[in-house]
Amino acid sequence: MGIMVNLDVMMAKRKMGLGELAEQVGISNANLSILKNNKAKAIRFSTLEKICEVLNCQPGDLLVYEEEDL
């Protein structure tokens, strides 16, 4: 598994849609969707910082490490 992004959970808690969050963060809907669906290989700290600012959360609220099944 590795690092999982719980962006959809935080968006639901804040009652915010993908389009609204993308606009406020300043990234495309497509790139935010990639992140939300755990398809991203990396994230810029500046993007993570802006997401945390908009959603009023901590990076640990969004990113979770899950051990891989052996």
PDB file of N, H, CA, C and O in Angstrom:
ATOM      1  N   MET A   1       0.818  -1.181   0.000  1.00  0.00           N
ATOM      2  CA  MET A   1       0.000   0.000   0.000  1.00  0.00           C
ATOM      3  C   MET A   1       0.868   1.252   0.000  1.00  0.00           C
ATOM      4  O   MET A   1       0.868   1.984  -0.990  1.00  0.00           O
ATOM      5  N   GLY A   2       1.606   1.527   1.072  1.00  0.00           N
ATOM      6  H   GLY A   2       1.606   0.933   1.876  1.00  0.00           H
ATOM      7  CA  GLY A   2       2.424   2.729   1.151  1.00  0.00           C
ATOM      8  C   GLY A   2       1.642   3.914   1.692  1.00  0.00           C
ATOM      9  O   GLY A   2       0.827   3.768   2.603  1.00  0.00           O
ATOM     10  N   ILE A   3       1.895   5.094   1.123  1.00  0.00           N
ATOM     11  H   ILE A   3       2.557   5.212   0.383  1.00  0.00           H
ATOM     12  CA  ILE A   3       1.231   6.320   1.563  1.00  0.00           C
ATOM     13  C   ILE A   3      -0.139   6.420   0.892  1.00  0.00           C
ATOM     14  O   ILE A   3      -0.253   6.349  -0.332  1.00  0.00           O
ATOM     15  N   MET A   4      -1.160   6.584   1.705  1.00  0.00           N
ATOM     16  H   MET A   4      -1.068   6.642   2.699  1.00  0.00           H
ATOM     17  CA  MET A   4      -2.522   6.746   1.195  1.00  0.00           C
ATOM     18  C   MET A   4      -2.968   8.188   1.456  1.00  0.00           C
ATOM     19  O   MET A   4      -2.632   8.774   2.485  1.00  0.00           O
ATOM     20  N   VAL A   5      -3.723   8.746   0.516  1.00  0.00           N
ATOM     21  H   VAL A   5      -3.996   8.270  -0.320  1.00  0.00           H
ATOM     22  CA  VAL A   5      -4.216  10.116   0.637  1.00  0.00           C
ATOM     23  C   VAL A   5      -5.701  10.067   0.989  1.00  0.00           C
ATOM     24  O   VAL A   5      -6.513   9.538   0.231  1.00  0.00           O
ATOM     25  N   ASN A   6      -6.042  10.623   2.143  1.00  0.00           N
ATOM     26  H   ASN A   6      -5.382  11.053   2.759  1.00  0.00           H
ATOM     27  CA  ASN A   6      -7.426  10.649   2.609  1.00  0.00           C
ATOM     28  C   ASN A   6      -8.099  11.989   2.291  1.00  0.00           C
ATOM     29  O   ASN A   6      -8.857  12.526   3.099  1.00  0.00           O
ATOM     30  N   LEU A   7      -7.814  12.501   1.130  1.00  0.00           N
ATOM     31  H   LEU A   7      -7.199  12.065   0.473  1.00  0.00           H
ATOM     32  CA  LEU A   7      -8.352  13.799   0.736  1.00  0.00           C
ATOM     33  C   LEU A   7      -9.879  13.776   0.665  1.00  0.00           C
ATOM     34  O   LEU A   7     -10.538  14.739   1.059  1.00  0.00           O
ATOM     35  N   ASP A   8     -10.437  12.673   0.162  1.00  0.00           N
ATOM     36  H   ASP A   8      -9.901  11.891  -0.158  1.00  0.00           H
ATOM     37  CA  ASP A   8     -11.899  12.588   0.044  1.00  0.00           C
ATOM     38  C   ASP A   8     -12.576  12.660   1.406  1.00  0.00           C
ATOM     39  O   ASP A   8     -13.666  13.220   1.529  1.00  0.00           O
ATOM     40  N   VAL A   9     -11.935  12.093   2.436  1.00  0.00           N
ATOM     41  H   VAL A   9     -11.051  11.639   2.336  1.00  0.00           H
ATOM     42  CA  VAL A   9     -12.494  12.129   3.795  1.00  0.00           C
ATOM     43  C   VAL A   9     -12.542  13.569   4.307  1.00  0.00           C
ATOM     44  O   VAL A   9     -13.558  14.011   4.844  1.00  0.00           O
ATOM     45  N   MET A  10     -11.435  14.295   4.138  1.00  0.00           N
ATOM     46  H   MET A  10     -10.609  13.936   3.702  1.00  0.00           H
ATOM     47  CA  MET A  10     -11.384  15.677   4.615  1.00  0.00           C
ATOM     48  C   MET A  10     -12.329  16.571   3.816  1.00  0.00           C
ATOM     49  O   MET A  10     -12.948  17.475   4.377  1.00  0.00           O
ATOM     50  N   MET A  11     -12.443  16.324   2.516  1.00  0.00           N
ATOM     51  H   MET A  11     -11.941  15.589   2.061  1.00  0.00           H
ATOM     52  CA  MET A  11     -13.364  17.103   1.694  1.00  0.00           C
ATOM     53  C   MET A  11     -14.804  16.884   2.161  1.00  0.00           C
ATOM     54  O   MET A  11     -15.589  17.829   2.224  1.00  0.00           O
ATOM     55  N   ALA A  12     -15.144  15.647   2.483  1.00  0.00           N
ATOM     56  H   ALA A  12     -14.506  14.879   2.432  1.00  0.00           H
ATOM     57  CA  ALA A  12     -16.493  15.339   2.967  1.00  0.00           C
ATOM     58  C   ALA A  12     -16.750  16.013   4.314  1.00  0.00           C
ATOM     59  O   ALA A  12     -17.831  16.557   4.540  1.00  0.00           O
ATOM     60  N   LYS A  13     -15.755  15.980   5.211  1.00  0.00           N
ATOM     61  H   LYS A  13     -14.877  15.538   5.027  1.00  0.00           H
ATOM     62  CA  LYS A  13     -15.913  16.616   6.524  1.00  0.00           C
ATOM     63  C   LYS A  13     -16.140  18.115   6.389  1.00  0.00           C
ATOM     64  O   LYS A  13     -16.865  18.716   7.181  1.00  0.00           O
ATOM     65  N   ARG A  14     -15.509  18.717   5.373  1.00  0.00           N
ATOM     66  H   ARG A  14     -14.920  18.228   4.730  1.00  0.00           H
ATOM     67  CA  ARG A  14     -15.629  20.164   5.164  1.00  0.00           C
ATOM     68  C   ARG A  14     -16.748  20.502   4.182  1.00  0.00           C
ATOM     69  O   ARG A  14     -16.978  21.670   3.866  1.00  0.00           O
ATOM     70  N   LYS A  15     -17.446  19.462   3.701  1.00  0.00           N
ATOM     71  H   LYS A  15     -17.259  18.514   3.958  1.00  0.00           H
ATOM     72  CA  LYS A  15     -18.542  19.646   2.736  1.00  0.00           C
ATOM     73  C   LYS A  15     -18.086  20.467   1.531  1.00  0.00           C
ATOM     74  O   LYS A  15     -18.743  21.426   1.127  1.00  0.00           O
ATOM     75  N   MET A  16     -16.941  20.066   0.967  1.00  0.00           N
ATOM     76  H   MET A  16     -16.407  19.287   1.295  1.00  0.00           H
ATOM     77  CA  MET A  16     -16.355  20.784  -0.156  1.00  0.00           C
ATOM     78  C   MET A  16     -16.188  19.833  -1.333  1.00  0.00           C
ATOM     79  O   MET A  16     -15.704  18.713  -1.177  1.00  0.00           O
ATOM     80  N   GLY A  17     -16.590  20.286  -2.500  1.00  0.00           N
ATOM     81  H   GLY A  17     -16.984  21.197  -2.627  1.00  0.00           H
ATOM     82  CA  GLY A  17     -16.458  19.490  -3.710  1.00  0.00           C
ATOM     83  C   GLY A  17     -15.088  19.639  -4.352  1.00  0.00           C
ATOM     84  O   GLY A  17     -14.313  20.528  -4.001  1.00  0.00           O
ATOM     85  N   LEU A  18     -14.805  18.754  -5.297  1.00  0.00           N
ATOM     86  H   LEU A  18     -15.434  18.031  -5.582  1.00  0.00           H
ATOM     87  CA  LEU A  18     -13.525  18.731  -5.988  1.00  0.00           C
ATOM     88  C   LEU A  18     -13.258  20.045  -6.714  1.00  0.00           C
ATOM     89  O   LEU A  18     -12.166  20.605  -6.613  1.00  0.00           O
ATOM     90  N   GLY A  19     -14.257  20.534  -7.444  1.00  0.00           N
ATOM     91  H   GLY A  19     -15.144  20.079  -7.525  1.00  0.00           H
ATOM     92  CA  GLY A  19     -14.070  21.767  -8.209  1.00  0.00           C
ATOM     93  C   GLY A  19     -13.769  22.967  -7.332  1.00  0.00           C
ATOM     94  O   GLY A  19     -12.894  23.774  -7.645  1.00  0.00           O
ATOM     95  N   GLU A  20     -14.499  23.080  -6.231  1.00  0.00           N
ATOM     96  H   GLU A  20     -15.210  22.425  -5.976  1.00  0.00           H
ATOM     97  CA  GLU A  20     -14.287  24.199  -5.314  1.00  0.00           C
ATOM     98  C   GLU A  20     -12.894  24.150  -4.687  1.00  0.00           C
ATOM     99  O   GLU A  20     -12.206  25.167  -4.600  1.00  0.00           O
ATOM    100  N   LEU A  21     -12.485  22.943  -4.248  1.00  0.00           N
ATOM    101  H   LEU A  21     -13.044  22.117  -4.319  1.00  0.00           H
ATOM    102  CA  LEU A  21     -11.158  22.804  -3.640  1.00  0.00           C
ATOM    103  C   LEU A  21     -10.066  23.089  -4.666  1.00  0.00           C
ATOM    104  O   LEU A  21      -9.104  23.798  -4.367  1.00  0.00           O
ATOM    105  N   ALA A  22     -10.206  22.547  -5.865  1.00  0.00           N
ATOM    106  H   ALA A  22     -10.987  21.972  -6.108  1.00  0.00           H
ATOM    107  CA  ALA A  22      -9.211  22.776  -6.919  1.00  0.00           C
ATOM    108  C   ALA A  22      -9.047  24.268  -7.197  1.00  0.00           C
ATOM    109  O   ALA A  22      -7.929  24.762  -7.340  1.00  0.00           O
ATOM    110  N   GLU A  23     -10.163  24.973  -7.271  1.00  0.00           N
ATOM    111  H   GLU A  23     -11.071  24.572  -7.155  1.00  0.00           H
ATOM    112  CA  GLU A  23     -10.116  26.415  -7.539  1.00  0.00           C
ATOM    113  C   GLU A  23      -9.409  27.162  -6.419  1.00  0.00           C
ATOM    114  O   GLU A  23      -8.568  28.023  -6.679  1.00  0.00           O
ATOM    115  N   GLN A  24      -9.746  26.835  -5.169  1.00  0.00           N
ATOM    116  H   GLN A  24     -10.428  26.136  -4.958  1.00  0.00           H
ATOM    117  CA  GLN A  24      -9.148  27.535  -4.029  1.00  0.00           C
ATOM    118  C   GLN A  24      -7.669  27.206  -3.852  1.00  0.00           C
ATOM    119  O   GLN A  24      -6.894  28.046  -3.395  1.00  0.00           O
ATOM    120  N   VAL A  25      -7.272  25.971  -4.216  1.00  0.00           N
ATOM    121  H   VAL A  25      -7.901  25.288  -4.587  1.00  0.00           H
ATOM    122  CA  VAL A  25      -5.872  25.564  -4.089  1.00  0.00           C
ATOM    123  C   VAL A  25      -5.052  26.079  -5.271  1.00  0.00           C
ATOM    124  O   VAL A  25      -3.857  26.349  -5.143  1.00  0.00           O
ATOM    125  N   GLY A  26      -5.712  26.210  -6.418  1.00  0.00           N
ATOM    126  H   GLY A  26      -6.682  25.990  -6.521  1.00  0.00           H
ATOM    127  CA  GLY A  26      -5.019  26.704  -7.608  1.00  0.00           C
ATOM    128  C   GLY A  26      -4.419  25.597  -8.445  1.00  0.00           C
ATOM    129  O   GLY A  26      -3.390  25.802  -9.089  1.00  0.00           O
ATOM    130  N   ILE A  27      -5.049  24.407  -8.453  1.00  0.00           N
ATOM    131  H   ILE A  27      -5.885  24.240  -7.930  1.00  0.00           H
ATOM    132  CA  ILE A  27      -4.610  23.320  -9.326  1.00  0.00           C
ATOM    133  C   ILE A  27      -5.819  22.830 -10.126  1.00  0.00           C
ATOM    134  O   ILE A  27      -6.965  23.148  -9.809  1.00  0.00           O
ATOM    135  N   SER A  28      -5.538  22.058 -11.158  1.00  0.00           N
ATOM    136  H   SER A  28      -4.607  21.799 -11.416  1.00  0.00           H
ATOM    137  CA  SER A  28      -6.619  21.585 -12.024  1.00  0.00           C
ATOM    138  C   SER A  28      -7.449  20.506 -11.328  1.00  0.00           C
ATOM    139  O   SER A  28      -6.976  19.813 -10.427  1.00  0.00           O
ATOM    140  N   ASN A  29      -8.693  20.387 -11.774  1.00  0.00           N
ATOM    141  H   ASN A  29      -9.077  20.950 -12.506  1.00  0.00           H
ATOM    142  CA  ASN A  29      -9.554  19.315 -11.268  1.00  0.00           C
ATOM    143  C   ASN A  29      -8.904  17.957 -11.519  1.00  0.00           C
ATOM    144  O   ASN A  29      -8.960  17.071 -10.665  1.00  0.00           O
ATOM    145  N   ALA A  30      -8.284  17.791 -12.699  1.00  0.00           N
ATOM    146  H   ALA A  30      -8.239  18.510 -13.392  1.00  0.00           H
ATOM    147  CA  ALA A  30      -7.663  16.522 -13.064  1.00  0.00           C
ATOM    148  C   ALA A  30      -6.539  16.163 -12.096  1.00  0.00           C
ATOM    149  O   ALA A  30      -6.459  15.023 -11.639  1.00  0.00           O
ATOM    150  N   ASN A  31      -5.671  17.123 -11.778  1.00  0.00           N
ATOM    151  H   ASN A  31      -5.735  18.049 -12.149  1.00  0.00           H
ATOM    152  CA  ASN A  31      -4.560  16.841 -10.860  1.00  0.00           C
ATOM    153  C   ASN A  31      -5.053  16.575  -9.443  1.00  0.00           C
ATOM    154  O   ASN A  31      -4.509  15.717  -8.748  1.00  0.00           O
ATOM    155  N   LEU A  32      -6.071  17.301  -9.013  1.00  0.00           N
ATOM    156  H   LEU A  32      -6.513  17.998  -9.577  1.00  0.00           H
ATOM    157  CA  LEU A  32      -6.628  17.060  -7.681  1.00  0.00           C
ATOM    158  C   LEU A  32      -7.302  15.687  -7.630  1.00  0.00           C
ATOM    159  O   LEU A  32      -7.223  14.995  -6.615  1.00  0.00           O
ATOM    160  N   SER A  33      -7.951  15.299  -8.702  1.00  0.00           N
ATOM    161  H   SER A  33      -8.015  15.862  -9.527  1.00  0.00           H
ATOM    162  CA  SER A  33      -8.592  13.988  -8.781  1.00  0.00           C
ATOM    163  C   SER A  33      -7.558  12.873  -8.698  1.00  0.00           C
ATOM    164  O   SER A  33      -7.785  11.865  -8.029  1.00  0.00           O
ATOM    165  N   ILE A  34      -6.431  13.043  -9.369  1.00  0.00           N
ATOM    166  H   ILE A  34      -6.246  13.862  -9.913  1.00  0.00           H
ATOM    167  CA  ILE A  34      -5.336  12.062  -9.307  1.00  0.00           C
ATOM    168  C   ILE A  34      -4.867  11.902  -7.865  1.00  0.00           C
ATOM    169  O   ILE A  34      -4.640  10.785  -7.400  1.00  0.00           O
ATOM    170  N   LEU A  35      -4.725  13.005  -7.173  1.00  0.00           N
ATOM    171  H   LEU A  35      -4.910  13.912  -7.551  1.00  0.00           H
ATOM    172  CA  LEU A  35      -4.313  12.966  -5.772  1.00  0.00           C
ATOM    173  C   LEU A  35      -5.372  12.294  -4.909  1.00  0.00           C
ATOM    174  O   LEU A  35      -5.057  11.439  -4.082  1.00  0.00           O
ATOM    175  N   LYS A  36      -6.615  12.679  -5.104  1.00  0.00           N
ATOM    176  H   LYS A  36      -6.871  13.373  -5.776  1.00  0.00           H
ATOM    177  CA  LYS A  36      -7.735  12.145  -4.314  1.00  0.00           C
ATOM    178  C   LYS A  36      -7.893  10.632  -4.493  1.00  0.00           C
ATOM    179  O   LYS A  36      -8.275   9.929  -3.558  1.00  0.00           O
ATOM    180  N   ASN A  37      -7.599  10.141  -5.692  1.00  0.00           N
ATOM    181  H   ASN A  37      -7.289  10.712  -6.452  1.00  0.00           H
ATOM    182  CA  ASN A  37      -7.777   8.723  -5.997  1.00  0.00           C
ATOM    183  C   ASN A  37      -6.512   7.889  -5.782  1.00  0.00           C
ATOM    184  O   ASN A  37      -6.416   6.761  -6.266  1.00  0.00           O
ATOM    185  N   ASN A  38      -5.551   8.448  -5.057  1.00  0.00           N
ATOM    186  H   ASN A  38      -5.630   9.364  -4.663  1.00  0.00           H
ATOM    187  CA  ASN A  38      -4.312   7.747  -4.714  1.00  0.00           C
ATOM    188  C   ASN A  38      -3.524   7.285  -5.929  1.00  0.00           C
ATOM    189  O   ASN A  38      -2.892   6.229  -5.896  1.00  0.00           O
ATOM    190  N   LYS A  39      -3.557   8.071  -7.006  1.00  0.00           N
ATOM    191  H   LYS A  39      -4.070   8.929  -7.033  1.00  0.00           H
ATOM    192  CA  LYS A  39      -2.805   7.750  -8.218  1.00  0.00           C
ATOM    193  C   LYS A  39      -1.539   8.601  -8.336  1.00  0.00           C
ATOM    194  O   LYS A  39      -0.707   8.358  -9.209  1.00  0.00           O
ATOM    195  N   ALA A  40      -1.394   9.591  -7.462  1.00  0.00           N
ATOM    196  H   ALA A  40      -2.070   9.788  -6.753  1.00  0.00           H
ATOM    197  CA  ALA A  40      -0.248  10.510  -7.532  1.00  0.00           C
ATOM    198  C   ALA A  40       1.018   9.826  -7.039  1.00  0.00           C
ATOM    199  O   ALA A  40       0.993   9.039  -6.094  1.00  0.00           O
ATOM    200  N   LYS A  41       2.121  10.142  -7.697  1.00  0.00           N
ATOM    201  H   LYS A  41       2.142  10.782  -8.466  1.00  0.00           H
ATOM    202  CA  LYS A  41       3.431   9.623  -7.287  1.00  0.00           C
ATOM    203  C   LYS A  41       4.151  10.590  -6.355  1.00  0.00           C
ATOM    204  O   LYS A  41       5.078  10.203  -5.644  1.00  0.00           O
ATOM    205  N   ALA A  42       3.722  11.848  -6.361  1.00  0.00           N
ATOM    206  H   ALA A  42       2.969  12.163  -6.939  1.00  0.00           H
ATOM    207  CA  ALA A  42       4.375  12.877  -5.543  1.00  0.00           C
ATOM    208  C   ALA A  42       3.410  14.039  -5.363  1.00  0.00           C
ATOM    209  O   ALA A  42       2.426  14.173  -6.089  1.00  0.00           O
ATOM    210  N   ILE A  43       3.718  14.878  -4.375  1.00  0.00           N
ATOM    211  H   ILE A  43       4.518  14.769  -3.785  1.00  0.00           H
ATOM    212  CA  ILE A  43       2.969  16.119  -4.168  1.00  0.00           C
ATOM    213  C   ILE A  43       3.954  17.189  -3.720  1.00  0.00           C
ATOM    214  O   ILE A  43       4.829  16.930  -2.893  1.00  0.00           O
ATOM    215  N   ARG A  44       3.812  18.370  -4.258  1.00  0.00           N
ATOM    216  H   ARG A  44       3.102  18.580  -4.930  1.00  0.00           H
ATOM    217  CA  ARG A  44       4.658  19.487  -3.840  1.00  0.00           C
ATOM    218  C   ARG A  44       4.234  19.928  -2.441  1.00  0.00           C
ATOM    219  O   ARG A  44       3.047  19.928  -2.115  1.00  0.00           O
ATOM    220  N   PHE A  45       5.196  20.297  -1.633  1.00  0.00           N
ATOM    221  H   PHE A  45       6.161  20.297  -1.898  1.00  0.00           H
ATOM    222  CA  PHE A  45       4.872  20.796  -0.297  1.00  0.00           C
ATOM    223  C   PHE A  45       3.998  22.044  -0.390  1.00  0.00           C
ATOM    224  O   PHE A  45       3.124  22.249   0.452  1.00  0.00           O
ATOM    225  N   SER A  46       4.223  22.873  -1.395  1.00  0.00           N
ATOM    226  H   SER A  46       4.933  22.706  -2.079  1.00  0.00           H
ATOM    227  CA  SER A  46       3.412  24.087  -1.535  1.00  0.00           C
ATOM    228  C   SER A  46       1.949  23.732  -1.802  1.00  0.00           C
ATOM    229  O   SER A  46       1.046  24.414  -1.317  1.00  0.00           O
ATOM    230  N   THR A  47       1.713  22.667  -2.571  1.00  0.00           N
ATOM    231  H   THR A  47       2.447  22.113  -2.965  1.00  0.00           H
ATOM    232  CA  THR A  47       0.343  22.216  -2.835  1.00  0.00           C
ATOM    233  C   THR A  47      -0.271  21.635  -1.576  1.00  0.00           C
ATOM    234  O   THR A  47      -1.420  21.932  -1.249  1.00  0.00           O
ATOM    235  N   LEU A  48       0.488  20.805  -0.867  1.00  0.00           N
ATOM    236  H   LEU A  48       1.422  20.563  -1.133  1.00  0.00           H
ATOM    237  CA  LEU A  48       0.017  20.212   0.386  1.00  0.00           C
ATOM    238  C   LEU A  48      -0.309  21.310   1.396  1.00  0.00           C
ATOM    239  O   LEU A  48      -1.322  21.242   2.091  1.00  0.00           O
ATOM    240  N   GLU A  49       0.548  22.309   1.469  1.00  0.00           N
ATOM    241  H   GLU A  49       1.371  22.363   0.904  1.00  0.00           H
ATOM    242  CA  GLU A  49       0.337  23.426   2.387  1.00  0.00           C
ATOM    243  C   GLU A  49      -0.959  24.168   2.060  1.00  0.00           C
ATOM    244  O   GLU A  49      -1.726  24.505   2.963  1.00  0.00           O
ATOM    245  N   LYS A  50      -1.205  24.422   0.783  1.00  0.00           N
ATOM    246  H   LYS A  50      -0.583  24.149   0.050  1.00  0.00           H
ATOM    247  CA  LYS A  50      -2.408  25.146   0.369  1.00  0.00           C
ATOM    248  C   LYS A  50      -3.661  24.314   0.635  1.00  0.00           C
ATOM    249  O   LYS A  50      -4.679  24.857   1.064  1.00  0.00           O
ATOM    250  N   ILE A  51      -3.602  22.997   0.387  1.00  0.00           N
ATOM    251  H   ILE A  51      -2.775  22.556   0.039  1.00  0.00           H
ATOM    252  CA  ILE A  51      -4.740  22.119   0.680  1.00  0.00           C
ATOM    253  C   ILE A  51      -5.047  22.157   2.174  1.00  0.00           C
ATOM    254  O   ILE A  51      -6.207  22.257   2.573  1.00  0.00           O
ATOM    255  N   CYS A  52      -3.997  22.078   3.000  1.00  0.00           N
ATOM    256  H   CYS A  52      -3.055  21.997   2.676  1.00  0.00           H
ATOM    257  CA  CYS A  52      -4.191  22.127   4.455  1.00  0.00           C
ATOM    258  C   CYS A  52      -4.787  23.463   4.882  1.00  0.00           C
ATOM    259  O   CYS A  52      -5.639  23.514   5.769  1.00  0.00           O
ATOM    260  N   GLU A  53      -4.341  24.535   4.253  1.00  0.00           N
ATOM    261  H   GLU A  53      -3.650  24.493   3.532  1.00  0.00           H
ATOM    262  CA  GLU A  53      -4.864  25.869   4.574  1.00  0.00           C
ATOM    263  C   GLU A  53      -6.353  25.958   4.236  1.00  0.00           C
ATOM    264  O   GLU A  53      -7.153  26.417   5.051  1.00  0.00           O
ATOM    265  N   VAL A  54      -6.720  25.517   3.032  1.00  0.00           N
ATOM    266  H   VAL A  54      -6.070  25.144   2.369  1.00  0.00           H
ATOM    267  CA  VAL A  54      -8.109  25.604   2.582  1.00  0.00           C
ATOM    268  C   VAL A  54      -9.021  24.692   3.399  1.00  0.00           C
ATOM    269  O   VAL A  54     -10.135  25.080   3.751  1.00  0.00           O
ATOM    270  N   LEU A  55      -8.546  23.464   3.707  1.00  0.00           N
ATOM    271  H   LEU A  55      -7.641  23.149   3.421  1.00  0.00           H
ATOM    272  CA  LEU A  55      -9.364  22.517   4.452  1.00  0.00           C
ATOM    273  C   LEU A  55      -9.217  22.654   5.967  1.00  0.00           C
ATOM    274  O   LEU A  55      -9.874  21.946   6.730  1.00  0.00           O
ATOM    275  N   ASN A  56      -8.340  23.583   6.398  1.00  0.00           N
ATOM    276  H   ASN A  56      -7.806  24.158   5.778  1.00  0.00           H
ATOM    277  CA  ASN A  56      -8.100  23.804   7.819  1.00  0.00           C
ATOM    278  C   ASN A  56      -7.766  22.486   8.524  1.00  0.00           C
ATOM    279  O   ASN A  56      -8.441  22.073   9.468  1.00  0.00           O
ATOM    280  N   CYS A  57      -6.700  21.839   8.034  1.00  0.00           N
ATOM    281  H   CYS A  57      -6.152  22.175   7.268  1.00  0.00           H
ATOM    282  CA  CYS A  57      -6.290  20.552   8.591  1.00  0.00           C
ATOM    283  C   CYS A  57      -4.770  20.449   8.612  1.00  0.00           C
ATOM    284  O   CYS A  57      -4.072  21.352   8.150  1.00  0.00           O
ATOM    285  N   GLN A  58      -4.272  19.360   9.143  1.00  0.00           N
ATOM    286  H   GLN A  58      -4.840  18.627   9.517  1.00  0.00           H
ATOM    287  CA  GLN A  58      -2.849  19.086   9.205  1.00  0.00           C
ATOM    288  C   GLN A  58      -2.485  18.059   8.124  1.00  0.00           C
ATOM    289  O   GLN A  58      -3.349  17.291   7.701  1.00  0.00           O
ATOM    290  N   PRO A  59      -1.219  18.031   7.667  1.00  0.00           N
ATOM    291  CA  PRO A  59      -0.809  17.027   6.680  1.00  0.00           C
ATOM    292  C   PRO A  59      -1.141  15.599   7.125  1.00  0.00           C
ATOM    293  O   PRO A  59      -1.487  14.755   6.299  1.00  0.00           O
ATOM    294  N   GLY A  60      -1.036  15.333   8.415  1.00  0.00           N
ATOM    295  H   GLY A  60      -0.755  16.018   9.086  1.00  0.00           H
ATOM    296  CA  GLY A  60      -1.345  14.003   8.942  1.00  0.00           C
ATOM    297  C   GLY A  60      -2.816  13.633   8.833  1.00  0.00           C
ATOM    298  O   GLY A  60      -3.175  12.459   8.922  1.00  0.00           O
ATOM    299  N   ASP A  61      -3.676  14.647   8.637  1.00  0.00           N
ATOM    300  H   ASP A  61      -3.385  15.600   8.564  1.00  0.00           H
ATOM    301  CA  ASP A  61      -5.094  14.371   8.409  1.00  0.00           C
ATOM    302  C   ASP A  61      -5.323  13.849   6.994  1.00  0.00           C
ATOM    303  O   ASP A  61      -6.324  13.187   6.722  1.00  0.00           O
ATOM    304  N   LEU A  62      -4.389  14.152   6.097  1.00  0.00           N
ATOM    305  H   LEU A  62      -3.575  14.690   6.318  1.00  0.00           H
ATOM    306  CA  LEU A  62      -4.527  13.792   4.688  1.00  0.00           C
ATOM    307  C   LEU A  62      -3.707  12.574   4.287  1.00  0.00           C
ATOM    308  O   LEU A  62      -4.132  11.784   3.445  1.00  0.00           O
ATOM    309  N   LEU A  63      -2.533  12.424   4.889  1.00  0.00           N
ATOM    310  H   LEU A  63      -2.188  13.066   5.573  1.00  0.00           H
ATOM    311  CA  LEU A  63      -1.596  11.372   4.489  1.00  0.00           C
ATOM    312  C   LEU A  63      -1.467  10.316   5.571  1.00  0.00           C
ATOM    313  O   LEU A  63      -1.232  10.629   6.739  1.00  0.00           O
ATOM    314  N   VAL A  64      -1.623   9.059   5.169  1.00  0.00           N
ATOM    315  H   VAL A  64      -1.814   8.805   4.221  1.00  0.00           H
ATOM    316  CA  VAL A  64      -1.544   7.939   6.109  1.00  0.00           C
ATOM    317  C   VAL A  64      -0.647   6.864   5.505  1.00  0.00           C
ATOM    318  O   VAL A  64      -0.766   6.542   4.323  1.00  0.00           O
ATOM    319  N   TYR A  65       0.250   6.310   6.318  1.00  0.00           N
ATOM    320  H   TYR A  65       0.347   6.571   7.279  1.00  0.00           H
ATOM    321  CA  TYR A  65       1.100   5.213   5.863  1.00  0.00           C
ATOM    322  C   TYR A  65       0.440   3.881   6.212  1.00  0.00           C
ATOM    323  O   TYR A  65       0.092   3.639   7.367  1.00  0.00           O
ATOM    324  N   GLU A  66       0.273   3.034   5.226  1.00  0.00           N
ATOM    325  H   GLU A  66       0.556   3.231   4.287  1.00  0.00           H
ATOM    326  CA  GLU A  66      -0.262   1.691   5.445  1.00  0.00           C
ATOM    327  C   GLU A  66       0.767   0.682   4.983  1.00  0.00           C
ATOM    328  O   GLU A  66       1.266   0.763   3.861  1.00  0.00           O
ATOM    329  N   GLU A  67       1.085  -0.271   5.850  1.00  0.00           N
ATOM    330  H   GLU A  67       0.679  -0.337   6.762  1.00  0.00           H
ATOM    331  CA  GLU A  67       2.072  -1.294   5.507  1.00  0.00           C
ATOM    332  C   GLU A  67       1.573  -2.146   4.358  1.00  0.00           C
ATOM    333  O   GLU A  67       0.382  -2.429   4.228  1.00  0.00           O
ATOM    334  N   GLU A  68       2.522  -2.543   3.533  1.00  0.00           N
ATOM    335  H   GLU A  68       3.490  -2.313   3.639  1.00  0.00           H
ATOM    336  CA  GLU A  68       2.185  -3.405   2.403  1.00  0.00           C
ATOM    337  C   GLU A  68       2.014  -4.841   2.880  1.00  0.00           C
ATOM    338  O   GLU A  68       2.725  -5.298   3.776  1.00  0.00           O
ATOM    339  N   ASP A  69       1.069  -5.543   2.279  1.00  0.00           N
ATOM    340  H   ASP A  69       0.492  -5.172   1.551  1.00  0.00           H
ATOM    341  CA  ASP A  69       0.862  -6.957   2.596  1.00  0.00           C
ATOM    342  C   ASP A  69       2.018  -7.759   2.038  1.00  0.00           C
ATOM    343  O   ASP A  69       2.412  -7.594   0.884  1.00  0.00           O
ATOM    344  N   LEU A  70       2.558  -8.637   2.883  1.00  0.00           N
ATOM    345  H   LEU A  70       2.238  -8.771   3.821  1.00  0.00           H
ATOM    346  CA  LEU A  70       3.679  -9.464   2.420  1.00  0.00           C
ATOM    347  C   LEU A  70       3.229 -10.833   1.997  1.00  0.00           C
ATOM    348  O   LEU A  70       4.049 -11.652   1.582  1.00  0.00           O
TER     349      LEU A  70
END
